[in-house]
Amino acid sequence: MRSLNRLKWLHAFEATARHGSFTGAAQELGVTPAAVGQLVRSLEDWVGHP
C-alpha cells in the first residue's frame, strides 16, 4: 500500500510541475487543490525537503 501512496505523491508532484499550480494539477487529477497540496506535502515529508 505504501508504494501506491508514493506513486500518488509523485503523480501529484509531476502534474503540479507541468501546470505550475495546484489548481491545474487538481483539475487534471480530478481532486481539489487542497488534496494536491496534501499529496505534495506528503512527498516533501517523505524525502525530507520542503
trRosetta pair geometry for C-beta under 8 A, 3 or more apart (Angstrom, degrees):
i j d omega theta_ij theta_ji phi_ij phi_ji
1 4 5.7 -53 -159 32 42 112
1 5 6.7 43 147 -20 69 102
2 5 5.5 -52 -153 34 39 114
2 6 6.5 38 151 -19 68 103
3 6 5.7 -53 -150 35 34 112
3 7 6.5 36 151 -20 65 103
4 7 5.6 -52 -150 34 34 113
4 8 6.6 38 150 -20 65 102
5 8 5.6 -53 -153 34 34 113
5 9 6.4 37 149 -22 66 103
5 42 7.3 -91 167 144 108 145
6 9 5.4 -48 -149 33 36 115
6 10 6.4 33 154 -16 66 105
6 43 7.7 106 -143 -106 62 84
6 46 7.1 175 -110 174 93 171
7 10 5.8 -54 -146 39 32 109
7 11 6.1 35 154 -22 66 107
8 11 5.7 -54 -144 37 29 112
8 12 6.3 29 156 -17 64 106
8 39 5.8 -109 136 -139 93 125
9 12 6.0 -60 -152 37 27 109
9 13 6.3 26 152 -18 64 109
9 39 5.2 -169 -111 176 55 85
9 40 7.1 135 -159 -95 76 29
9 42 5.4 -116 -103 90 120 103
9 43 3.7 151 174 -70 120 100
9 46 6.9 41 164 17 174 143
10 13 5.5 -54 -145 37 33 113
10 14 6.1 32 157 -19 67 107
10 43 6.8 136 -66 -112 49 135
11 14 5.8 -54 -144 37 28 110
11 15 6.3 26 156 -16 63 108
11 29 7.2 122 133 -107 108 122
11 39 8.0 -49 69 160 78 146
12 15 5.9 -56 -145 39 29 109
12 16 6.2 31 155 -21 64 108
12 25 6.2 84 -160 163 63 135
12 29 6.6 7 -101 -71 75 164
12 36 5.1 177 -159 -146 112 73
12 39 3.7 86 25 105 169 138
12 40 5.6 -127 121 -55 115 76
12 43 7.4 -166 69 -21 107 132
13 16 5.7 -57 -149 36 28 112
13 17 6.4 29 154 -20 64 106
13 39 7.5 -132 -39 122 71 99
13 40 5.5 125 -86 -113 76 86
13 43 5.4 -62 -53 58 129 173
14 17 5.7 -53 -148 34 31 112
14 18 6.5 27 155 -16 64 106
15 18 5.8 -55 -147 38 32 109
15 19 6.1 10 162 -1 67 114
15 24 7.5 -163 158 112 87 81
15 25 3.7 116 120 -136 104 94
15 28 5.2 -159 -154 75 128 137
15 29 5.8 149 78 -45 177 109
15 36 7.4 -100 85 -136 118 125
16 19 6.3 -67 -138 50 25 96
16 20 7.6 145 170 -37 55 3
16 21 7.0 -118 -150 92 73 15
16 22 6.0 -3 -117 -89 109 53
16 24 7.7 128 -123 71 43 91
16 25 4.3 -30 -74 -50 61 152
16 36 6.2 145 -72 168 111 122
16 40 6.0 10 -8 -79 162 137
17 20 7.6 24 -175 -71 24 44
18 24 7.8 -131 95 120 77 126
18 25 7.6 120 55 -88 87 87
19 23 7.6 -140 140 76 134 61
19 24 2.8 -170 179 104 136 131
19 25 5.0 -160 36 -51 137 67
19 27 7.9 151 -129 44 158 101
19 28 6.8 -154 -53 -11 138 130
20 24 6.6 45 52 29 65 145
21 24 4.7 95 63 8 93 98
21 25 6.8 -159 94 -1 51 88
21 33 7.8 -35 150 -128 89 119
22 25 5.6 -61 -148 44 34 112
22 26 5.9 40 153 -27 69 108
22 33 4.1 92 123 -158 108 91
22 34 7.8 80 154 -54 141 22
22 36 4.4 164 -156 87 89 126
22 37 5.2 -3 -122 -56 151 86
22 40 7.5 -108 -100 1 103 139
23 26 5.7 -53 -146 33 27 113
23 27 6.6 29 155 -20 62 102
23 33 4.9 -20 -82 -88 57 127
24 27 5.8 -51 -151 31 32 111
24 28 6.6 29 153 -14 63 106
25 28 5.8 -59 -153 39 33 111
25 29 6.0 13 157 -5 70 115
25 33 7.7 102 63 -119 88 68
25 36 4.8 123 98 -142 118 151
26 29 6.0 -66 -137 49 28 99
26 30 7.8 -135 172 37 55 8
26 31 5.3 -102 -146 81 79 66
26 32 5.7 -23 -153 159 136 16
26 33 4.4 -91 -29 -72 152 54
26 35 6.8 115 -119 56 104 94
26 36 4.8 -112 -70 -21 85 130
27 30 7.8 28 -180 -69 25 37
29 35 8.0 -142 102 99 129 117
29 36 6.6 138 42 -86 143 105
31 35 4.0 -92 157 79 123 143
31 36 6.2 147 88 -48 114 79
32 35 4.6 104 56 0 78 100
32 36 7.3 -140 98 -2 47 83
33 36 5.5 -52 -151 35 39 112
33 37 6.3 42 151 -20 68 104
34 37 5.5 -52 -149 36 33 115
34 38 6.4 36 152 -21 65 104
35 38 5.6 -52 -149 35 32 113
35 39 6.5 34 151 -20 64 103
36 39 5.7 -54 -151 35 33 111
36 40 6.3 29 153 -15 67 106
37 40 5.8 -56 -146 39 31 108
37 41 6.1 34 154 -22 65 108
38 41 5.5 -52 -145 36 30 115
38 42 6.5 36 153 -23 63 102
39 42 5.7 -52 -152 31 31 113
39 43 6.7 32 149 -18 63 102
40 43 5.6 -51 -153 34 36 114
40 44 6.4 39 149 -20 66 103
41 44 5.5 -51 -148 35 34 114
41 45 6.4 36 152 -20 65 103
42 45 5.7 -51 -149 35 32 112
42 46 6.3 34 152 -22 64 106
43 46 5.6 -55 -148 35 31 113
43 47 6.4 12 160 -3 67 108
44 47 6.4 -65 -143 47 27 95
44 48 7.9 -124 167 45 54 9
44 49 5.9 -100 -155 86 78 52
44 50 5.3 50 -175 -117 136 37
45 48 7.5 30 -178 -76 28 35
